[in-house]
Amino acid sequence: MKEITQFAPAKINLYLHITGRRADGYHDLDSLVAFADIGDTVHLWTAPHFSFVVEGPQASGLVGDDHAGNLVVQAARSLAELTGHDLDIAFALVKNLPVASGIGGGSSDAAAALRALAQHWGLDASDVRIMQAAARHGQDVPVCVRVENCYMTAVGVAPAPKLPKLGVVLVNPGKGLSTPLVYKEYREGGDAFSPAARLAGAPADAAALIAELKKRGNDLYAPACRLMPEIAGIIEAIEATPGCLLARMSGSGATCFGLYADKETAQKAAEALRADPPGWWVEAGETI
């Protein structure tokens, strides 16, 4: 049986502005998204019947979950329905990213599963049914399908300019943070909407990108900190590492990231952060 493997990279919201709220209760976002070479892996094999298993260092975060509710399973069933294929597939998800951590782990896993199925069934990467299946499962899955810089917008995914490669450190306190609860705290805390703030063009270099990002922020940071105050401590610890250009929370948290001039500097920062007593989850890499 031929095995197909797809990497599911961590999604990083370089900035995240909430620009409004729709009648259905969902919020409109303006967010610049990049991806890191840190992530999960989805494996697919042909099988007599559908199966799904989770393994890896962060698999315990999904122990006891109903796998029927996993985004990999849901997205696979959506694409099978849209294309008329049988799900005679075995999936194995190697979970390296923390669960409920603001870096799109589950959504990226689902997107990787869609790419693997498209390859298995001989679908063109531009087949609209892939994005249709992704769109059934939240805002993040379509963002993760193509693994390229993009904007999350009020109407979907939009292309973003080429960005300079940077070293990145991801830090999570070892606790999940519920996205719905963060948005609830945002609404009840009276946090104001922000304007859309797309970049005017492609940054000339890393310094230009960092300068632009510093003009923007993450509107969910304050409500996330109210729910989990240790996030602010993580940001302070990242900012204190040598060579840190910017430290920020990704998505709705609790994972935070630091940006560095290169991967080597990021790796040294990660070593320093791992030596810190809290025992955080810390990984270093670079943007894709």
N, C-alpha and C positions, 0 to 999 in steps of 0.2 A: 504494500500500500504506500503510495507516494505521500510524503509529508509536506505540508505547506506551512511555513512559519512567517508570521508578521510581527514586527516590533510595535509596541504600543507606548509611544513616548509620553513623558510628562508634559502637560500643557501649562504654560506660564502666562498669566495675565500681566503684561508689562505695565499697563495701567488699566483701570476699570472705573468708568464713570456711569452712574445711573442717571439717565436723561429723562425718565418719566415712568408712568405706570399706566398700563392699558386697562380697558374695561373688564377684561377677563382676570385681572389681578396680577398678571405677570408684569415684570419690569422691563423697560427698554434699556438696553446697554450700548455703550460705546467702549470697546475694549480692544487693545492691540495684543494679539496672541502670538507667542513664539513657542517653540518646542525644544526640549533638551534631549540629549542622548542618554537619558536615564529613564527607565520605564519597565513595563511588563512585557511578556511575550505570549502570543497566542499561537498554538499549534493545532493543525487540522489534519485529520486522516479520513479516508473513506471507511465506512463501517456499515454493518448490517442494519443498525438503527441508531438514532440520535443519542449521544451521551455528552456529558459535560463534567469535568473535574477541575478543581482548583488546587494548586500546590505552590510551593515557594515560601520565602521567608515571611511574607505578609499574609499568607493564606489564612492564618488564624483569625484575621479580621473578618473573614466571611464564614467561619465555622458556625453552623446552626442556621445559616440563611437558607431560605427556599431557593434553590438554584433556578427554578422557573422564573423567579423575579430578577435574576441577574441580567444586566444589560446585554451581555454577549448572547445569551439565549434568546432574549426578546428581539434583538436586532436580527439575529439569524432567522428567526421565524418570520419576521416581517419581510425580509428579502426573499425567502422561499415562497411566501404567499404572492409577492408581487411578480415573481419570475416563473412561478409554476413548477419549481423544482422540489423534489423530495429531500428532506433533511436526513439523508443517510450519511451522517457525519459524526465523527468523534472530535470534540474540542477538549484541549487541555490549556488552562490558563496558568501561567507561571506568574504569581503575584509578588512583585518586588516593591511596589509603591504602597504607602499606607492607604487605608480605606477612609473615605469621607474626609479628604485632606485638601481640597481646593486646587488640585493640579490635574483634574479631569481623568483620574485613573480609570474609573468604570466606563466613562464615555470613550476614552481612548481605546480601552479593551474592546468595546463594541465596534468601534470604527475599524480596528484591526481585524476583527472577525468578519466584517463586511468585505474588507479587501481580500481576505483569504478565501471567502466564498466566491467572490467575483473571479478570482484566479482559478479556483477549482471548477467553476461552471463556465469558464471561458467568456465572461462578460467583459466588455470594454470598460476601461477605468472611467470613461466619461458617461457610461450608461446612467440615465437620469434616475433609474429605479434604485440605485445605490444610495443617492442622496435622499430620495423619497423615504426609503427605509430608515435612514439615519434620522430624518426630521421627525419621525414618530416618537422619538425617545429623548426629547429634550433639546435645549439649545446647544449643548456642548458636543454631541455626537457628530453633527454635520461639520463643526469646526475641526474635528480631529480626523476626518476621513482622508484629507489630502496631505496632511502633515507639512504644511507650509505656512509662513507668516500670513496672518489674515486679521481682519477686524470682525468682531462680533457687533452687529448693528441691530437696530429696531426691526429690521426686515429680513434678517438672516446673516449670511456670511459674505464678506466682501474682501477682495484681494488687498494685500498690504504691500508696501515697497520692500525691496531687499534690505535686510538689516545686517550690520557687521556681526561677525561671529564673536561671542564673548564666553568667558568662563562663567560657570554658574554653580552655586551651592544651594541645595535644597535642605531645609531644616523643618522637621515636624516634631511637636512635643510628645508624640506617642499617643495622642488622643484624637478621636474623630470629632468633627464639629458639623452639626446639621445645617445644611444650606437653607432649608425653610426657616429654621429658627433664627439664623443670621438676618435673613430678609425681614422677618417679623420684628426683630429688634431694630432694624433700620427704620421700618415704618413707624414703630411706636416711639422711637427715640427722637423723632422729628428731624432726622438728618435730611439736608436739602438735596435737591436734584443738582446735577452738574451739566454743563454744556458738552456736546460732542466736541472732541478735540483731536481729530485725526492729524497725522503728520502732514506737513505741506509737501513732502517728497522724501526720497530716500536719504537717510543721514549719510554724510560724507565719510564718517568714521565713528568709532566707539564713543569718543568724547562728544560728538554732536548728538548721538542717540541719547546718551546719559543726560545731556543738558535738556533735551526735549522731554524726557521722562520725568525729570525733576519739576517740570512745570505742571505735571499731571499727578494723579494719585489713585488710590483705591478707595472708593466710597464705602466699601464694606469693612474697611479696617477698624474704624471706631466702634461700630456695633459688634464686630467679632471680638474686639478686646474687652468690651463690656461683659460678654459671655465667657471669655477665656482670657483673663488678664495676662497670663504668661506669654501670650503672643508678643506683647510689647517687649518683654525681656529677650525673646529670641531676636527681634529686630536689633535691639541694642547690642547683643552679642555678635551678630553678623557685622554690624557697622564697625565694631571694634577690631575686626580681623584686618591684618595688613593687606592693602591693595583693594579693599572693597570700594567699588564705585557707586553702588546703590543697593539699598536693602529695602525690601517691600514684601507685603503679604500677597499671595496669589489667590485669585478667586474669592471665595467666601471663607478661606482659611481651613485648617489652621497652619498649613504649610507656608513658610516664608522663603524668600530666595535672596541671594546676594549675587551681584554681577561683578565680574573681574575682567582684567585685560586679556587673560588667557586661561586655559585649562589648568596649567601648572600652578598658577597663583591660587586658583579656586581649590585645587587639591590640598595645598598647604593650609588654606583657611579651614577646610573640612577637618583636617587632622587636629587643628587647634580646637575646633568646636566639639569634636568627639571626646576630647580630654576634659571637657567641662562636666561637672558632677551631675547635671540633670538627666543624662542618659538619653538625649534626644536621638531621633533618627536623622542621620546626616549623610548626604551623598553629593559627590562633586562630578561635574562633567562640563559640557559646553553646549551652546545653542546649536541647533541643527540648521 
